Amino acid sequence: MEIILFKSTTCPQCKVAKAKLDAAGIEYREELDMAVMEQYGVKSIPTLYVDGTKINKLSEINKWINEQVGKKNG
């Protein structure tokens, strides 16, 4: 599964998304490069890219993380 967190170093919501991914034990890579963001069609941060699907907004990212944690514990 390819998971990328598109973020910036100064975005508070990006820091929260990163912390939640880390706490959930989800492996991902971070992407800060604007050219790569454009290549993936990312227009806002934080954006989580999961196997071709973009998840925007911290609330939606949190929802996805909770679903993954539920699958691990289920």
Secondary structure as UniProt FT lines:
FT   STRAND          3..6
FT   HELIX           12..24
FT   STRAND          29..31
FT   HELIX           34..40
FT   STRAND          47..50
FT   TURN            51..52
FT   STRAND          53..56
FT   HELIX           58..73
//
